[in-house]
Amino acid sequence: MQLSDETRDTLLKTLNSKKPEVLQMRMANALLLLADGLPAEDVAGLLYLEEETVLGWQKIFAQRNAA
């Protein structure tokens, strides 16, 4: 599949939205992929995220669910 530069930019802007609902869905998606056994590096690549972001979300999740 090919995308124009403009369409690709639009899609990436949508993914990088800072709206809470978008961030929550992206975090949930990343956590599910991690739970399925994918390494953080792969999850980041698949979801167009920085690996540090994925690892940060994993840490936050672990801290909130450690009780």
ABEGO torsion letter per residue (X at the ends): XBBBAAAAAAAAAAAABABAAAAAAAAAAAAAAAAAGBBAAAAAAAAGBBAAAAAAAAAAAAAAAAX
